[in-house]
Amino acid sequence: MGEALEELRDWQSALRAQFPIVVDNPELAYLDSAATAQKPQAVLDAVQSYLTTANANAGRGSYPWANRTTALVEEARQRVARFLGDREDGRESDGSAVHFVSGTSEGLRTVARDWLTEHLGDGDEIIVPFADHQANLLPWLEAQRLLAACGVRITVRELPYQAGSHDYDPAALAESVTERTAFVAVTHVHHVYGGDMNVHRIREVVGPRVPICLDAAQGVGHLPLDVGRLDVDFVVFSGHKAMALPGIGAVWARNTRGPRFEPGGWAGTPNTSGIVSLLAALDWLDTAGPDRIERWTIALGARLTDGLRHLDHYEVLGCQRSLAMDSPVGQRHGIVTFRHRGIGSDDLGFVLASHGLLVRADSLCQAGAIQRDGSVRVSLHVYNTAQEIDRLLDVLRVM
Ligand code: PLP
């Protein structure tokens, strides 16, 4: 892992220099990218340029600004499809599979309300994660309630995890799948433990007929994502975690298993500046290279877990086999959650903030985690550096 930090150092410095908020605040280390990512200059420029040269509504009006806006929205749809590896028979998709939403939470809820309730019948079963982000559990429970109100009873089963690693457990999942299994929801990268949930194994376990929905909130922009390889039916993500503005996200729908995904009702004016920001952000991420971003953030996460492993007072949550720098389980995608055995998360967060280390120190929106567990989360992106990790470890060492 250490070699990646050496090998990619110049590449990373050039990218880091493109984030004004990072460059202008050298005394701060932003370590909360799983909550939201910082924006490169190219995204800020694209939004500014759009709002000052072509701002109009999309799909309405035939004057040049309106046409330009409509074209940008279409281009962004195609960009999202291309970014996710959507290709039909080797040809690039036309973007019709992409629907803009405000973010992952709204996207998953839309899949649940507007598609799942149409797809399921009495006696069907769905399998969903009970210990991932609550945005990937609550909508499925809501669909169950909506269906029950119409006399359609479905069973919600828990997607099983492996003890110790927090990865999904394909063998146990195989036992939960029945001929009534009609839907499975999974997460790409866990927002607390940082683990790649290895969703490529899920299709093999559930068989060719069952639709799979992927919460890619922590995946898009952090590692390569290929809908062809994963053979999932929905990919949902938030733009703001992928360097675009808040308030924009997307649902990509394959539309080959179950009914077509057609979000109901009149959507009204789209978030055009958000869509422009997403187009610019995906362009930027593609040029930077999600594979290199993945290597960089895994290496930084490994440096942190390796450092914490040598400090007595700390316990890193999640997979214990992936703590060392040279661990063969390269599992943590730039998200590391840990706790101090004697200091609560609020106090730890406060002290770290006073040293300019901006971490997440409150609830992590994890489904089922009713009690605060006193943990602190550090989440990294391409603008973070090994020096920032070392600064953090220096402060943690004396606490
Ligand atoms: N899913 C995961 C895995 C997340 O990490 C998050 C946010 O942290 C969400 C869903 C919800 O994303 P948003 O708040 O952008 O809707």
Boltz pocket constraint, residues with backbone or C-beta under 6 A from the ligand:
constraints:
  - pocket:
      binder: B
      contacts: [[A, 34], [A, 35], [A, 102], [A, 103], [A, 104], [A, 105], [A, 106], [A, 133], [A, 135], [A, 136], [A, 187], [A, 189], [A, 190], [A, 191], [A, 215], [A, 217], [A, 218], [A, 238]]
      max_distance: 6.0
